[in-house]
Amino acid sequence: MARVKWTLLWVVILSIPTIIWQLYSTFTYGENYLTHYIKAGLGYSIGHYKTIFYADLADISKALALAHFPLATIALITGFFTITDRKQNLIFYSLLIPALIAYFLWPFRDLRIGVVTYYATMPLAGVGLEYIIKSLGQKPLFSMLGHKILWITLIALHIVVSTMYVYSALGTFSPPWKIYLHSPGSLQAGLQNNSTLP
C-alpha cells in the first residue's frame, strides 16, 4: 500500500507542470491541448482526409523512426532485446499498446505521431541506452571516461547528429528544444487554421 501511495504521489508531482501549462494555455489562448486536438486536429483531419482514422502504415513507420532518430531508435531495439524479466516486459507492453492505438487515432501526418508515444518508448530506450553505456564502459578506449561522461557524450552526439540531419534534409535548424519554444505559436496557428476549415 505504501508503494502505491508513493507512486501516486510521484504521478501528481510529475503532472503539475502539464497542468500548469494547460491552465496557462487555456486562460491565455482560450484553448488547451485537448480542445486544440479536437478542433484543429480532428477538424483538420475530417476536413482534408474525410476520416479521423489514420492507418497509413508507411507514414506511421517513417514518423516513428524519424521521431526517434538516431540514438533512441538504436536504444529502443537494444532495450527490447535486453529485458528478459516477464514483469518488466508486461509493464513496457502495457505502455506500448496504448501508444500503438494512438498511431491510428492521431490525425496529423507528421512527426507528432512519433512524439506522442515518447511516454511509452523512452523508458524502454532508457534501458537500452544504459546497456549500451555499460557495454562501452567495458571497452579499453571508453573505460577511462566514466559512466556520466559517456552518457553526456552520447546525448550530445545524438542532438548534433539529429539536428544536422534535419538541417541537411530540410534546410531548417531545429534542435530538440525548439518544439517547446514553438508551442505558443503553433497553438495560435492551429486556432487560425481551425477558423478557416470547411
C-alpha positions in Angstrom: 0.0 0.0 0.0 2.9 2.4 0.8 4.3 1.8 -2.7 1.0 2.6 -4.3 0.8 5.9 -2.4 4.4 6.7 -3.3 3.7 6.1 -6.9 0.5 8.2 -6.9 2.4 11.0 -5.2 5.1 11.0 -8.0 2.3 10.9 -10.7 0.8 14.0 -9.1 4.2 15.8 -8.8 5.1 14.9 -12.5 1.6 16.1 -13.7 1.9 19.5 -12.1 4.0 21.1 -14.9 1.5 19.8 -17.5 -1.5 21.1 -15.5 0.1 24.5 -15.1 0.8 24.7 -18.8 -2.7 23.7 -19.7 -4.2 26.3 -17.4 -1.9 29.0 -18.8 -2.8 28.0 -22.3 -6.5 28.0 -21.6 -6.5 31.4 -19.9 -4.1 33.0 -22.5 -5.4 31.5 -25.8 -8.8 30.1 -24.8 -7.6 26.7 -25.8 -5.7 23.7 -24.3 -4.2 20.6 -25.8 -7.5 18.6 -25.6 -9.7 21.3 -27.2 -6.9 22.0 -29.7 -6.7 18.4 -30.6 -10.5 18.1 -31.1 -10.9 21.3 -33.1 -7.6 21.8 -35.0 -6.7 18.1 -35.1 -9.8 16.1 -35.7 -11.4 19.0 -37.5 -8.4 19.3 -39.9 -8.4 15.5 -40.5 -12.1 15.3 -41.3 -11.9 18.4 -43.5 -8.9 17.3 -45.6 -8.8 13.5 -45.3 -12.5 12.8 -44.7 -11.6 10.5 -41.8 -10.2 10.5 -38.3 -8.9 7.0 -38.6 -5.2 7.3 -39.7 -3.8 3.9 -40.7 -1.1 4.7 -43.3 1.5 2.2 -42.0 4.3 3.5 -44.3 3.8 7.1 -42.9 3.5 5.8 -39.4 6.7 3.7 -39.6 8.6 6.7 -41.1 7.3 9.0 -38.4 8.2 6.6 -35.6 11.7 6.0 -36.9 12.4 9.7 -37.6 11.0 10.9 -34.3 13.5 8.6 -32.5 16.4 9.1 -34.9 19.2 8.1 -34.4 20.1 7.2 -30.8 16.6 6.4 -29.4 15.9 4.0 -32.3 19.1 2.1 -31.5 18.4 2.2 -27.8 14.8 1.1 -28.3 15.9 -2.0 -30.2 18.6 -2.7 -27.7 16.2 -2.3 -24.8 13.7 -4.6 -26.4 16.2 -7.4 -26.6 17.8 -6.7 -23.2 14.8 -7.1 -20.9 14.1 -10.7 -20.1 12.1 -10.2 -16.9 8.5 -11.0 -17.5 7.1 -8.4 -15.1 9.2 -5.6 -16.7 8.1 -6.7 -20.2 4.5 -6.6 -19.1 5.0 -3.0 -17.9 6.6 -1.9 -21.1 4.0 -3.7 -23.3 1.2 -2.1 -21.3 2.7 1.3 -22.2 3.3 0.4 -25.8 -0.2 -0.9 -26.6 -2.0 2.5 -26.0 0.9 4.1 -28.0 0.2 1.8 -31.0 -3.5 2.7 -30.7 -2.6 6.4 -30.7 -0.8 5.9 -34.1 -4.2 5.1 -35.7 -6.2 7.7 -33.9 -3.7 10.6 -34.3 -4.9 12.8 -37.2 -1.7 14.6 -38.1 0.5 13.4 -40.9 3.8 14.4 -39.3 6.4 13.5 -36.7 4.0 14.2 -33.9 2.7 10.7 -34.4 6.1 9.6 -33.0 6.4 12.3 -30.4 3.1 11.4 -28.7 4.4 8.0 -28.0 7.5 9.1 -26.1 5.9 8.3 -22.8 5.9 4.6 -23.9 9.1 4.4 -25.9 11.5 6.5 -23.9 11.6 4.2 -20.8 12.5 1.3 -22.9 15.0 3.3 -24.8 16.5 4.3 -21.4 17.0 0.7 -20.6 18.7 0.2 -23.9 20.9 3.3 -23.5 22.0 2.1 -20.1 23.0 -1.3 -21.6 24.9 0.5 -24.4 26.8 2.7 -21.9 27.7 -0.2 -19.7 28.9 -2.2 -22.8 31.0 0.8 -24.0 32.4 1.3 -20.5 34.0 -2.2 -20.6 36.0 -1.2 -23.7 39.6 0.0 -23.1 39.0 3.1 -25.2 36.0 4.3 -23.3 36.6 2.8 -19.8 38.6 5.9 -18.7 35.7 8.3 -19.5 33.3 7.1 -16.8 29.6 6.4 -16.9 28.4 10.1 -16.7 30.8 11.3 -19.4 29.7 8.5 -21.7 26.1 9.4 -21.1 26.6 13.1 -21.8 28.7 12.4 -24.8 26.1 10.1 -26.4 23.2 12.5 -25.7 25.2 15.4 -27.1 26.2 13.4 -30.2 22.5 12.5 -30.7 21.5 16.1 -30.6 24.2 17.2 -33.0 23.5 14.3 -35.5 19.7 14.7 -35.5 19.9 18.5 -35.8 22.4 18.3 -38.7 20.3 15.6 -40.4 17.2 17.9 -40.2 19.2 20.8 -41.4 20.7 18.9 -44.4 17.3 17.4 -45.3 15.1 20.4 -44.8 17.4 23.4 -44.5 15.9 24.2 -41.1 17.8 24.5 -37.8 15.6 22.5 -35.5 17.2 21.4 -32.1 15.0 19.2 -29.8 14.1 22.1 -27.5 12.6 24.1 -30.5 9.3 22.3 -30.1 8.8 23.9 -26.6 9.7 27.4 -27.8 7.4 26.9 -30.8 4.3 25.7 -28.8 2.6 29.1 -28.3 2.9 30.0 -31.9 1.8 26.5 -33.0 -1.3 26.8 -30.8 -2.2 30.2 -32.3 -1.7 28.9 -35.8 -3.9 25.9 -35.1 -6.6 28.2 -33.9 -6.4 30.3 -37.0 -6.4 27.3 -39.3 -9.4 25.9 -37.5 -11.4 29.0 -38.2 -10.8 28.5 -41.9 -11.7 24.8 -42.1 -14.5 23.9 -44.5 
